[in-house]
Amino acid sequence: MIAPPAGTRIWIAAGVTDMRRGFGGLAALVQTQLEADPFSGQIFAFRGRRGDRIKLLWWDGDGLCLFCIRLEQGRFVWPQATSGSVSLTTAQLSMLLEGIDWRRPIRTAPVLAV
């Protein structure tokens, strides 16, 4: 994925979204359900019912970008809430896109005190 500029806010739209929606439909969801501006430069993530696909909507300054990501195995970890939004950091977004549980990442090696 193209890296967003530093300081870009990332939002997960809680609940499920009809994955047949495109630019216009997802931008309308951002305005009506999330009460945000889809042209603000923030990233908005939506997940389908099966949980194996997500779409990211992002205004890059020139136009809307729509990224669709599908996991071949497993499901994307999503908040339990059915409405509203959850803010993520860029590191959490990277984990989400890899299919990792971004809510409770676990270190594979113990932290050594220096």
Contacts in CASP RR format, 6 or more apart in sequence:
PFRMAT RR
TARGET T0000
AUTHOR 0000-0000-0000
METHOD contacts of the structure
MODEL  1
MIAPPAGTRIWIAAGVTDMRRGFGGLAALVQTQLEADPFSGQIFAFRGRR
GDRIKLLWWDGDGLCLFCIRLEQGRFVWPQATSGSVSLTTAQLSMLLEGI
DWRRPIRTAPVLAV
1 56 0 8 1.000
1 67 0 8 1.000
1 97 0 8 1.000
2 60 0 8 1.000
2 65 0 8 1.000
4 10 0 8 1.000
4 41 0 8 1.000
4 43 0 8 1.000
4 58 0 8 1.000
4 90 0 8 1.000
8 41 0 8 1.000
8 42 0 8 1.000
8 43 0 8 1.000
8 90 0 8 1.000
9 42 0 8 1.000
9 43 0 8 1.000
9 87 0 8 1.000
10 42 0 8 1.000
10 43 0 8 1.000
10 45 0 8 1.000
10 87 0 8 1.000
10 88 0 8 1.000
10 89 0 8 1.000
10 90 0 8 1.000
10 92 0 8 1.000
10 93 0 8 1.000
11 34 0 8 1.000
11 36 0 8 1.000
11 42 0 8 1.000
11 43 0 8 1.000
11 44 0 8 1.000
11 45 0 8 1.000
11 85 0 8 1.000
11 86 0 8 1.000
11 87 0 8 1.000
11 88 0 8 1.000
12 45 0 8 1.000
12 47 0 8 1.000
12 78 0 8 1.000
12 79 0 8 1.000
12 85 0 8 1.000
12 86 0 8 1.000
12 87 0 8 1.000
12 88 0 8 1.000
12 96 0 8 1.000
13 29 0 8 1.000
13 30 0 8 1.000
13 33 0 8 1.000
13 34 0 8 1.000
13 44 0 8 1.000
13 45 0 8 1.000
13 46 0 8 1.000
13 47 0 8 1.000
13 84 0 8 1.000
13 85 0 8 1.000
14 78 0 8 1.000
14 79 0 8 1.000
14 81 0 8 1.000
14 82 0 8 1.000
14 83 0 8 1.000
14 84 0 8 1.000
14 85 0 8 1.000
14 86 0 8 1.000
15 47 0 8 1.000
15 78 0 8 1.000
15 79 0 8 1.000
15 81 0 8 1.000
15 82 0 8 1.000
15 83 0 8 1.000
16 47 0 8 1.000
16 48 0 8 1.000
16 49 0 8 1.000
16 51 0 8 1.000
17 26 0 8 1.000
17 29 0 8 1.000
17 46 0 8 1.000
17 47 0 8 1.000
17 48 0 8 1.000
17 55 0 8 1.000
18 48 0 8 1.000
19 46 0 8 1.000
19 48 0 8 1.000
19 49 0 8 1.000
19 53 0 8 1.000
19 55 0 8 1.000
19 68 0 8 1.000
21 29 0 8 1.000
21 46 0 8 1.000
21 55 0 8 1.000
22 55 0 8 1.000
22 66 0 8 1.000
23 57 0 8 1.000
23 64 0 8 1.000
23 66 0 8 1.000
26 38 0 8 1.000
26 44 0 8 1.000
26 46 0 8 1.000
26 55 0 8 1.000
26 57 0 8 1.000
26 66 0 8 1.000
27 38 0 8 1.000
27 57 0 8 1.000
27 64 0 8 1.000
29 46 0 8 1.000
30 36 0 8 1.000
30 37 0 8 1.000
30 38 0 8 1.000
30 44 0 8 1.000
30 57 0 8 1.000
31 37 0 8 1.000
31 38 0 8 1.000
33 83 0 8 1.000
33 84 0 8 1.000
34 44 0 8 1.000
34 84 0 8 1.000
34 85 0 8 1.000
36 42 0 8 1.000
36 44 0 8 1.000
36 85 0 8 1.000
38 44 0 8 1.000
38 57 0 8 1.000
38 59 0 8 1.000
38 64 0 8 1.000
39 59 0 8 1.000
39 64 0 8 1.000
40 59 0 8 1.000
41 58 0 8 1.000
41 59 0 8 1.000
41 60 0 8 1.000
41 61 0 8 1.000
42 58 0 8 1.000
42 59 0 8 1.000
43 56 0 8 1.000
43 57 0 8 1.000
43 58 0 8 1.000
43 93 0 8 1.000
44 56 0 8 1.000
44 57 0 8 1.000
44 58 0 8 1.000
44 85 0 8 1.000
45 54 0 8 1.000
45 55 0 8 1.000
45 56 0 8 1.000
45 88 0 8 1.000
45 93 0 8 1.000
45 96 0 8 1.000
46 54 0 8 1.000
46 55 0 8 1.000
46 56 0 8 1.000
46 57 0 8 1.000
47 53 0 8 1.000
47 54 0 8 1.000
47 76 0 8 1.000
47 78 0 8 1.000
48 54 0 8 1.000
50 75 0 8 1.000
51 75 0 8 1.000
51 76 0 8 1.000
51 78 0 8 1.000
52 70 0 8 1.000
52 71 0 8 1.000
52 74 0 8 1.000
52 75 0 8 1.000
52 76 0 8 1.000
53 68 0 8 1.000
53 69 0 8 1.000
53 70 0 8 1.000
53 71 0 8 1.000
53 76 0 8 1.000
54 68 0 8 1.000
54 69 0 8 1.000
54 76 0 8 1.000
54 96 0 8 1.000
54 97 0 8 1.000
55 66 0 8 1.000
55 67 0 8 1.000
55 68 0 8 1.000
55 69 0 8 1.000
56 65 0 8 1.000
56 66 0 8 1.000
56 67 0 8 1.000
56 69 0 8 1.000
57 64 0 8 1.000
57 65 0 8 1.000
57 66 0 8 1.000
58 64 0 8 1.000
58 65 0 8 1.000
58 67 0 8 1.000
59 65 0 8 1.000
69 97 0 8 1.000
71 99 0 8 1.000
74 99 0 8 1.000
75 99 0 8 1.000
76 96 0 8 1.000
76 99 0 8 1.000
77 96 0 8 1.000
77 99 0 8 1.000
77 100 0 8 1.000
77 101 0 8 1.000
77 102 0 8 1.000
77 103 0 8 1.000
79 86 0 8 1.000
88 96 0 8 1.000
88 102 0 8 1.000
92 102 0 8 1.000
93 102 0 8 1.000
95 101 0 8 1.000
95 102 0 8 1.000
95 105 0 8 1.000
96 102 0 8 1.000
END
